[in-house]
């Protein structure tokens, strides 16, 4: 007996009456319709399974990913966005609405599929991370959650390890970098190397550091943030060994500005360097308002620090911020071969035991720039939050009082007293 689907096809065939010339039967493609229905059932099943898998994740996937999941779920269950647009100051609801609305007319089936694929990628990434933790790398240091710190072949490697967040730096990561630099300065390694895990070197400050602050906690956050930033930058200034940045991908914000405090900067040709301070309502940190004009000249430094110009690796090299650029295909191999050669030199060789001239001459006269105080004053936190929101949604940044942030950024060049700058 034929299958139901096949029987259905036969019942829809047209045949000529008896006594006429035989004519080829014409069939309606019912099998195609049957397969489409089956695919929809599978998609719905995967969608339900993905929701269950999401609940089992142990690590927070980050706000950006959670917004994508929210938007895809709403699109898959309700269709295109039909909710009224929230007010500008209702940050959370506005972000959710924007995420859902950005999906436009995406079909429910496609939304279910994308939702399931995104959850699957999160599960796979977490599984791979757990396997890596189960088999720790040789020489790996304990006590770090946001970094992978290893010491091998006389090299201490400090790797930013938040690839799901593009290695954005949260408060915990700031403290762990401080700790890692302190340990690297005291151990037996010859050099220290900073790099990133994944496709980014670092996307700079995790913007949740600012947007998740409650109104009553702003003053405390401002004071604590200034202390933390000063200690963080101070570790780069005072580091007693050669410090080398291996920039494996895009670098943003503070991870760009502290490159001026490194002894060598090697970059992949796909790396970019961006400091969008005026877009975010922040001032340049890491002594960059003093060092960048020294490194690349005032005009080029202003273009980058005041007007948010993003540099390619080749441009950064031409302007003196980067030591050398390598093809991405051979970047890791070439750079690490060179670093291992540096690390094999005797530790008592004078060239590896000196504080570079810039640390002997420039840093003692670096002035207490306004960056720590300007960035972390509670009166600016709300403006910063609004600018961060504008930056995320590509709208026009706010002004600081009656003047733009450009004036505030320029003020950080002011000379006050011969003290070390940590901000």
PEQUIZI-V654198 format. One line per field, one symbol per residue. phi: phi as a letter, one per 40 degrees, with the letter a starting at -180 (. if undefined). burial: + if it has 24 or more other ideal C-beta (glycine too) atoms within 12 Angstrom, else -. A space follows every 50 residues. Layout:
phi=???
burial=???
This chain:
phi=.ccdccccccccccbcccgbcdbccbbccccccccccccccccccccccc ccccccccbccgcccccccdccccccbbgddbccccccccdccccccccc cccfcdcccccccccccccdccccccccccccccbccdgcccgbbbbbbb bafgbcbbbcbbccbffccccccdcccdcccccccbccccbbbbabchcb cacgdcccdbccccdcbcccccccccccccccccccccccbdbbcbccad bbgccccccccccbbbbccccbbbbcccccgbbcbggccccccccbgccc ccdcccbgcccccccccccgcbcabbcdcbdccccccccccccccdcccc cbbbcddcccbcccbcccdcdccccbbcccdcccccccccccbfbcccbc gcbccdcccccccdcbacbccbb
burial=------------------------------------------+--++--+ --++--+-+-++++++++++++++++----+---------+--+++++++ +-+--+-++-++++++-++--++-++--+-----------+--+-+++++ ++-++++++++++++++++++-+++++++++++++-+-++++++++++-+ +++++++++++-+----+--++--++-+++++++++++++++++++++++ +++++++++++++++++++-++++++++++++++++++++++++++---+ ++-++++++-+++-+++-+-++++++----+---++-++--++------- -+--+--++--++--+++++++++++++-+++++++++++++----++-+ ----+--++++++------++++
